Amino acid sequence: MHDNWFPINDIPAGGAAYELADSALWEKFFQEFNLPYTLDAPLRASVHVLPQDNGCLLRGTLSGSVRIPCSRCAEEAIVEIEQNFEEFEPMPAE
C-alpha cells in the first residue's frame, strides 16, 4: 500500500481530495495480513487531506462489500461497508 503515499508538502493549504478505488490495493492488503476476505463489490475510499502544522487531517468514507467466512458456521457472508472516518496523522519525528 506504500505505492499510494504522497508528500504532504505537495498538498495545497486548503487540502486535496483523493479517490482510492483500485481493487488490487485492497486485495494486496488482504494478502499482506493473511485475511480470508474477497471483494464482493469494489471498495472505494474518498479521502480529503488537510495539512496541519504538525501533521494532516484525513476525512472521508469507505464503501463497498467484502465476502468473509462467518464466525459461527464458516459459510461465506457478505459484509456491506459504508463508513465515514476522520483521523489525524502526526508528522513523523525527524
N, C-alpha and C positions, 0 to 999 in steps of 0.2 A: 504494500500500500504506500510505500515511500515514494513511488513514482508520482504521486499527486501532491507533493509538497510544493510550496511556492514561497519565495522570500517575502516576509512581512513588509519589507521596505518598498516592494512593488505595488502594494495596495494603497489606493488613494485615501486621503484623510477621511473622506466621507464613507469609506467602506466599498466593498465589491461583492457581487453575488456570483455564486458558482453552482453548477449542477454536476452531480456525480451519478451517472446513470449506466456506466459500463458494467455489464453483468460479470465480466471477468474479474473486476475489482472485488466484488462480493464473494465470488467463488474462491478466489485466491485466499481471502480472509478465512473462509470456512475450512479450507485445506490446511492453512498455516496453524490453526488452532485445533485441528482434528475434530471438527464439529460435523455430526452426521446430518447436515442440512442440505437441501437443494432449493433452488429458486422455483417458486410456483408462478409468480408474476414478477417482473423485473423490480428490483429495489432501486429507488431513486431518492437521492438526498439533495435537497435545495438548501444551500448554506449562504448566509450573509456574514461576511467577515468585517469587523470594525476594529481598526487598530486602536490601541490604548497606549499610554505612556510606558507601561510595564508588561505588555502582552497584547492579546487580542480577544475580542468578544465574538463568539460564534453563536448565531441564532439560525434555526432552520427547522426543517421537517424531514422525516424519513418515512417513506411509504412503499408498499408492495406486499408480497406474501411469500412465505417460506414453508416448505414441507419439512416436518421434523417427526421423529418417532415419538409416539405417545408414551408417557412415563408409566402408564398403567398397563396398556395392552401391547405396546410395541408396534401397533399399526401406524401407518403414516397419517399424520394430522396436518392440516393446513392452518397456519397462523397468519392472520391478517395484521399488517403493521401500518400504523398511522400515528406517528409520534412526533410531537414538537420537542425541541430541545433548545437550551441556552447554556452555554459553557464558556467560562473564562479560561484561557490558556496563557499562563505566565511566560514571559521571555526566559529562555534558559540562562543560567548563570554563566558568565564568561570566565 
